[in-house]
């Protein structure tokens, strides 16, 4: 069964997630060797300012989520206190 491959104008050939997984019916061992990534993960270290910025973003996201859950918890307690008096 030879299916025709579809081509797209905006396809640059970059694979985001390789679905060639060992154990799946479509697994091809030769394909794994042919399609190796042109470059692996970056080995550059982040500067102090970049790390500080990343940690600040993480802390602000965690703080926002904590405020949302804390507010919901407070409102639930307030509602229960009001209804059960």
N, C-alpha and C positions, 0 to 999 in steps of 0.2 A: 504494500500500500504506500504509494508515493504521493504525499500531499504537497501541494504548491505552497511555498513559503510566502507569507504576506510581507510586503515592505512598506515602511512608513517614511514620509519625507523628513520628519524631525528625529529619526533614529540615528544616533551617533555611534552605536555599537557598544556603548558602555553598559556593562552588566551591573545592576544594583544588587540583586540577590540571585546567586547562582542556584538554580533548582536541580542541578545534576547531583543528586544525593544518593549515596550508596544504599542499596536495598530497594530503591524505587524501580518500577518497571521500565522506565525510560533511561535508567542510568547507563552512561557510556564512559568507560575508563579512559579511552583514547581522547575523548573530548576534554576531560579534566586536564590532561597534559597539554593539549593544544591551546586552551584558553586560560592561561595563567595571567594573573593581574600584572599590568605593566609596571606598577609601583605599589608597594605595600603601604602600611600605615606610616604616618610621618614620624620621623625620629627627632624632629626639632623640639627643643624644650621651650616651654612657655616662659616669657619674661615675668618679672615680679608684678608688673602692672596688669598683665593679662591674667595671671592667677588671681590677683586681687579682684579684678573685674568679674571673673568667673565665680569666685566665692561669694561676692556681693550679689550676683544674680541668683545663685542658689539660695542664699539666705533670704532674699526678698520673696522668692517663690514659696519657700517653706513658711515664711511669716504670713503671707497672704492666705495660704491654705489653712494654717493654724487659726487665723482670725475668722475664717469662714466657718470652720468646724466649731470653734469656741462660741461664736455667736449663735449657731444653730443649737448647740448644747444649752446655752443660757436661755434661749427662747423656749426650748422644750421644758426646762425646769420651771420657768416662769409660767408657762401654760399649765403644767401639772399642779403647781402651787395654787393657781387661780381656780382651777376646776375642782380641786379636792378640799377646799376650805369649807 
